[in-house]
Amino acid sequence: MPLTLIQPGRSVRIVSVNAGSGLQGRLSALGLVPGAEVTVLQNCLRGPFILGLGCGGRIALGRGVANRIEVE
């Protein structure tokens, strides 16, 4: 299921990134690769989509990018 369907507070594992090589490279540099675990911190209809990483970091993504990330 796409990352955009996950409610705030839930942790999920990234399964795949359905994007071109440029976007996959940028997300990979941020640590958003298949197998990575992330926590959804903010998922509102407007504004950025915010993820928490296992190392304590945070990443803000646009909804279009977040929609291309498949999770389980």
BATI-752504 format. One record per residue (C-alpha): z, x, y; residue number from 1. Coordinates in pm, 1 decimal, decimal comma, padded with zeros to 6 digits, always signed. Example, Ala and Ser with C-alpha at 12.3 -4.5 7.8 and 13.67 -1.06 7.14 Angstrom:
% residues 2
> pz_px_py_i
> +00780,0_+01230,0_-00450,0_1
> +00714,0_+01367,0_-00106,0_2
This chain:
% residues 72
> pz_px_py_i
> +00000,0_+00000,0_+00000,0_1
> -00059,9_+00122,0_+00355,9_2
> +00227,3_+00283,8_+00541,6_3
> +00203,7_+00018,1_+00814,1_4
> +00342,1_-00246,4_+00573,6_5
> +00672,1_-00062,1_+00517,1_6
> +00980,9_-00195,3_+00694,3_7
> +01199,4_+00036,9_+00907,5_8
> +01474,9_+00211,0_+00713,4_9
> +01279,7_+00240,9_+00387,3_10
> +01184,9_+00573,3_+00231,1_11
> +00850,6_+00609,4_+00053,5_12
> +00634,0_+00875,4_-00110,7_13
> +00283,3_+00946,6_+00019,1_14
> +00019,2_+00882,9_-00248,2_15
> -00300,7_+00959,3_-00055,6_16
> -00455,3_+00993,0_+00288,3_17
> -00779,3_+00798,1_+00328,3_18
> -00937,1_+00994,5_+00611,8_19
> -01191,3_+01262,6_+00689,7_20
> -01117,9_+01629,9_+00648,7_21
> -01024,7_+01674,5_+01015,6_22
> -00751,1_+01411,3_+01012,6_23
> -00634,7_+01518,7_+00666,6_24
> -00598,6_+01873,5_+00799,0_25
> -00392,8_+01761,9_+01100,0_26
> -00164,7_+01545,0_+00887,1_27
> -00129,4_+01824,4_+00631,5_28
> -00017,5_+02062,2_+00908,1_29
> +00255,4_+01806,6_+00992,0_30
> +00367,2_+01792,6_+00628,5_31
> +00215,7_+01450,8_+00556,3_32
> +00056,7_+01532,1_+00221,2_33
> +00051,8_+01348,7_-00113,5_34
> +00393,3_+01377,2_-00276,5_35
> +00585,4_+01408,2_+00051,6_36
> +00873,7_+01167,2_+00107,7_37
> +00909,8_+01005,5_+00449,3_38
> +01137,0_+00743,1_+00604,0_39
> +00998,6_+00475,8_+00834,6_40
> +01213,7_+00482,6_+01148,1_41
> +01009,5_+00249,4_+01369,8_42
> +00736,2_+00001,3_+01283,2_43
> +00681,3_-00243,6_+01567,5_44
> +00368,1_-00439,7_+01649,9_45
> +00331,9_-00229,4_+01964,1_46
> +00413,8_+00130,7_+02035,9_47
> +00413,7_+00432,3_+01808,5_48
> +00483,6_+00433,9_+01437,2_49
> +00772,4_+00681,4_+01386,9_50
> +00846,6_+00862,7_+01060,9_51
> +01144,7_+01073,2_+00965,0_52
> +01083,1_+01380,8_+00751,8_53
> +01315,3_+01525,7_+00489,0_54
> +01386,5_+01831,7_+00703,7_55
> +01527,6_+01615,7_+00984,4_56
> +01211,2_+01609,1_+01195,2_57
> +01034,0_+01306,3_+01339,7_58
> +00664,7_+01232,2_+01378,2_59
> +00501,3_+00960,1_+01589,0_60
> +00166,7_+00825,8_+01469,2_61
> -00074,1_+00569,0_+01601,5_62
> -00106,6_+00253,0_+01391,9_63
> -00467,0_+00336,0_+01296,9_64
> -00361,7_+00670,9_+01149,9_65
> -00056,8_+00522,2_+00977,5_66
> -00280,7_+00256,4_+00820,2_67
> -00485,1_+00531,3_+00648,0_68
> -00177,4_+00668,2_+00465,0_69
> -00117,5_+00507,6_+00124,3_70
> +00241,4_+00508,4_-00004,7_71
> +00448,2_+00388,0_-00298,4_72
